[in-house]
Amino acid sequence: MKAMPLPAALFTLNREHLVQRLLPRSLAVFNANDIMPTNADGAMGHLQNADLFYLTGVHQEETILLLAPDAFDPNHREILFVRQPNEHLAIWEGHKLTKAQATAVSGIKNVKWLSDFPVIFRSLVCEMENVYLNTNEHQRADVTVETRDMRFIRETREKYPLHRFHRLAPLMHALRAVKSQFEIDAIQAACDLTGKGFQRVCKFVKPGVNETEIEAEFAHEFIRHKGVFAYPPIIAAGANNNILHYNQNDQSCKKGDLLLLDVAAGLGNYMSDLTRTIPVSGKFTRRQKQVYNAVLRIFRAQVAALTPGKTTKDLRTECEERTAKECVDLGLLKMSDLKKQSPDAPAVRKFFMHGVSHPIGLDVHDVTYNHFKIQPGWVLTVEPAIYLADEGFGVRLENTIVVTPDGPLDLMANIPIEADEIEALMHRR
């Protein structure tokens, strides 16, 4: 991930908001993510822990943040630990932050080398009663590899068994759900880059091109603007439309096919999420346009329904009801099917089987809990769909939306979504 400049004041404010939620005499610890190995002597690129970045703006590996707002020594109330630069690191890995640079990025005045951490940490633990530790509590996560956070939790609890330990995740989930204007601007920049990629691809797609070539067009546009794929791209032609997390991306696009593009950019740690379904030949068939416009009507209604006080479960229920009505009009369901359905198994799930909204920000599926109620400042996706496996195609549409006190704000409003707009764009080659 290539860094994009954000003001240190943003990270300082984020730390202040967290500190207000800590119990008296508390110490909170945040670790950078590990650099994960591949095979032989290979390693993946470093992807920073999103909570640590949210509080410091630092991308560097092996970084640690300590927050102890009631520490006796004022210099110990917030401390950032980073790797000490040396000639070997400079030659083999490149530049590492100096203390002054770490302060400039994070707004933290007391920056120490990583080697100072054990002594300072022990001193602060002994002074405090409560210790807050961090771990990944995303409700859909399946964590099978021990992380740096988990190792640190185990070691700390073994060394200091009589302290009171607390979870940082609930606090961070609540804080990160509500985006500041700085963050919304960063997400908007990622959305704008996504739009450039989409317009490029619409002018490129035609019968005979391969899904791989389309992926390359997105990659070219994203990378040349210092962006990345926000998630593994889904470029699904024909019957592949109906595979929700299709990632093979190597099939030929045929005349008459629909092409589902679930592809978006990440820029400077903030993510966007877009889905469009376009006709490979540049023009929808009559049936394809019927289904497309049905999904578009659901999309419009769901955006309008994105209001404070609801949960993402409420949004899914509303979307299923709207989709069921459209499926009846399309001849996919009968009213008798809706009367016979059970609350736990709606008939419409044959044609729409996933959620319609998820928070987005530093992570594509940003942290939250199902019981959290939407507030102004949340950024969510809206992604209704109808999948017709028996007819060999599906349609999904998705934009990234901000919830505001004055109504939803579509950060992708400038990206074509109407069927006529898509067709017109594809004919401007």
N, C-alpha and C positions, 0 to 999 in steps of 0.2 A: 504494500500500500504506500503510495507516494504522498508525503505530507502536504497538506494545504494549510496556509496560515490561518490560525484562529487566535483571538486575543487572550492573553494570560488572565485578563479580568473574568473571562467566562469560567475558567477552571477554578479561580479563587472563589467565585460566587457558588459554584457547585460544591466546593468543600465546606463553605459556610452553611449551606443548606443541610449537608449531611451532619455536621457537628451539632447543629440544633436538635437533631433527633437522637443523639447518643445519651445514655444514662450518665449521671455524675461519676467521676473518677473512672473514665473509660479510655481504652486504647483500641484503635482500629488499625488493621493491617491489610494492605493490598499488594499483591504480587503480580509481576509480569507473567505472561504466558511462557511456557517452555517453547523452545524451538524443537519441533517434532522430527524424529528421524524417519528416513525412508528405508533404503536398503544399502548394503555395503557401507561406504562412508558418506552417503547422501543425507541431506536434511531439507525439510520444507522451509520456505521463507518464513520469517517471523511475523506473526499476527498478534498484535498487542491485545492484552486483556481489556475488554471494552470499559469495565468499571474503572480500571487504573487510568486509561486514557481520558475518561470523562472527568476525572479529578485532577489530572496533571497535564494532559496534552502531550505526554512523552511517548514516543514510539519504541524506545530502546529496550532490548532484552535485559533480563535480570534486574530490572528496576523494582524498588520497593518504596511504598509510601506508608509512613506512620503518622497517625493523627491522635493526639492526646491533649485535648483542649484544657484539661485541668492540671497539666504537668506543673510541678513546682518551678522548674526552670522554663522561663518563657521561650527559650530557644528550642525546647523539646516539644512544643505544642503542634508543630508540623515539620516533618523532616522527610526529605527525598533522598534516597540512596541510589546511586548510579555507579556503573563500572568505571574504574579509573583508567583514563586513556594512557596508552604507552606505545612505544615504537612498533612492537610486534603486532598489536591490534590494528594500528594505523596501516601497516603493510598488508595484513591478511584480510581484515574485515572493513577497513575504512574508518571514517571519522566517528569518534564517540564524543558525547556531550562533555564539555567542560562544566565546572560548577556554575560559572556565570551564564553559560548558555542554558543550562537546566533551569536556572532561576528565571531567565527571560521567557522561556516557554511556559513554565508552570505558575509563575508568581510566588513560588516558595523560596524564602530567603535562605533557609538553612538546608544546604545541600551537602551531603556527605558521600564519601566513597563507600562502596559496598562492603569493603573489609571492616568498616566501623560498625556495621549493623549488629553483630552479636552482642557486643558490650552495651550499646545504647538500648537495644531491645530488652535485655535482661533488666537493666536499671528501670526502665519504664514499666515493665510488667510487675516488678516488685512494688512499685509505687501505686499501681492501679488495682481496682477491685474487679472491673469488668473488662473482658477482652472480646472484641468483635472480629470475627474471621470470615473470610469470603469463600464462596464456592458457587458453582453453576447450579441454579435451581430452576432453570427453564423447564416448564412442565412437560415439554415434548423431548427433552434431551435424554439420550441414552449413553451415559458416560461409562465407558469400559476401560479407558486408559487413565491411570493415576496421574493427576495434574500436579503442578507445583503447589497450587493452593491446598490440595488434599495432603500432600506430603508435609506441608507446613502445619496444617491443622493437627495431624497425628503427632508430630514432634513437639508442638507447643503444649498440647494436652498431656503428653507424657511428662514433660518437664515441670509443668505448673498445674497439677491436678486439682488444686483447691480454689482456683479462681472461678469466677462465673463467666461462662462462655456464651456468646450470642451470635446470631446470624446477621451478616450484613446484607444478604440478598433481599429480604423484604424492604429494607430501607432504600437500597439502590433501585429496586424495581419501581417503587413509588416515585422516586426522584427522576429517574430517566424517562418515565412515561410522559411527563409534561415537558415539552421541548421549549427552550428559549428561542428568541428570535434569531440569535446567532446560528442555532442548530437548524431551524427551519430554512434559513438562507442557505446553509450547507446542503441540506436535502434538496432544495430547489435547484442548486447547481448540478447535483447528480441527476435530477429529473430532466434538466435541460440537455445534458449530455446524452441521456437515454433517447431523447427526442431526435437528436442529430443522427444517432445510430439507426433509429427506426426509419427516418426519412431516407437515409442512404440505402437501406435494405429494400425499401419499397420500390426504389428506382432500379434495383438490381435483379429482383426476383422475376423469373419467367420459367416456363416449362423447360426441363432439362438440367437446371442448376441443381447442385447437391446441397443438402442441409449443411454439410461441412463448409462449403463455400460461403454460405450465408453467415455462419458463425464467424468466419474470417473477416467478413465485411464489418460486423459489429466490433470485433476485436481491433481492427484497424482504426475505426473511429474513436473507440474508447481510449485505447492506449496512446494515440497521438495527442490526446488532451489530458494525459496523466491520470486517466481513470482505469478501472478494472471492471471485470464482470462482478456484479454484486453477489451473484450466486451462480452455480453451474447452469449455463443457458439451456433452455428447452426450445429446440427448433424442430417442430414435429409436423411433417407433411402427411396428408391423407389420413389413413386409419390411425396413424401415430398421434393424431389430435387427442385421442381418447385415453392415452397413457399419461396419467397425471404428472409424473416426474420423469418423463422420457428424457434420456440424455445420450442416446446413441449418436444422434446428429450426423448420420452418414448415408441417408437414403436420398434417392433422386426425387425431385419435385415434378409431378406429372400434371399434364393439362387437365383441368377440371378439379384438381385437388384444392382443399383449403390448407393453409400453412399457419399453424399456431406458433406464435413467437412469445414465449415468456422469457424475456431478456431485458436486463436493466444494468445500469452503471452504478458503481460505487466511486466516490470521489472524496479524497481526504478523510477517510474513515466513516463517512456517512453514506447511507445506501438509499437506493430507489427501487421501485418494483413496478414493472409494466407488463401487461399482456395484450397482444392484439392478435386477431385472426384475419388473415388476408387471403384473397383468391390468387392462386399461382398464375392463372391466365390473365389476371387483371380485372376480371369481372365475375361477380357472384352469380351462381345459378339462381333460379327462382326460389327453390327450396332452401338453398344456403342463405339467401337474403332473408327469407321468412324467419329462420332460426336466429340469424345474426340480429335482426331488429328486435326479436323477442328478448334476447340477452341484453341488448342495449337499453330496452325499456326497463328491465330489472336493474341494470346498472344505474340509470338515472334516478330511479326510485330509491335505491340503496344509498346513493350519495346524499340525497336529501334527508334520508333517515338517520344519517350519522350525527346524532345529537348527544349532548352531555346527559349523563344519568343512566345510560344503557350499558350493558355488558356485551362482549363479543358474542356470547351465547344468544342474547336477545337478537342481535343482528342476524345470526344464522337462522333462527326461527322465522324471522320476518322474511328473509330471502327465500327460504324453502316454501313459504306460503305464496309468495309472488311467482316463484318458478313453477309451482304446481299449477297455478292458474294459466300461465303461458303454455305449459305442457298440454293442458286440456285443449286450448285453442289450436295447438299444433297437431292435435290428434294422437298424442303420445299417451295420454291418460284419459280416463273417463271419470265423470263425477262420482260414479259408483266406486271407483278405485279409492277416491279420497274419503268416501264415507266408511269404507271398510278398513282403512289404514289404522295402525296403532300409533300413539304418540312417540314411541321409541323407534318405530320403523316407518317413517313417512314414505308413501309410495313414490314421491319425487326423487328419492335417493338413488333410484335406478339411473336417473339422468343427471343428478347433481349431488355429489357425495362428499364434498369437502366444505370447510368453512368459507365465509365470505369476506372476513376482515381479520387482519392481524396488525399489531403495532409494528412500526419500522423506524429505524434511526441508526444507531451505531451497529446494530445487527439487523439483518433483513427481517427475521422473526424476533423483534425486539422483546426485551424482558417485560413480563407482566404476570399477573395471576388471573385466572378465569373470573374470580369474584370482583376484581377491580372494576369500578364504574368509569366510563369514559368522561374525561374532563376537557375543557378548552386547553389547547396546547398539545393534545395528543395528535400524533400523525399515524394514520392507518391506511391500509389498502382497502379497496372495494373490488372484489373479483368474482362476480357471478359467472355461471357457465351452464350450458346444456350439452351433454355428451350423447351422441347417437351412434352407439357401436354398431347397431344393425344397419345403419345407413352409411357407415364408413367415414363419418366426420364428427367433429365436435367444435363448439365455439366457446371461447373464454375471453373475457375483457377485464382489464384491471388498470386502475390508476392509483396514485399515491395522493392522499387527501389530508388536509389539516382541519381539525375541529376548532372552530372559533366561537366566541360568544354571539357573533352575528351570522352564523351558519357555516357550512363546510366550504373550504377553499381548496380547489383542485389544483395541485401543483403541476399537473400534466394537461391542463386545459388547452394548451397550444399544440398538443400532439393529436393528429387526426384520429377520429374514432367513428364518425358517421360512415355508413357504407359508401355513400356517394363520394365522400372525401377520400376514402381509401382508394376507390377506383380511379378517381381523378389523379391522385398522387402517383399511382402505379403507371399511368399512361404518360407522365412527364419524365421520360427516360433521358 
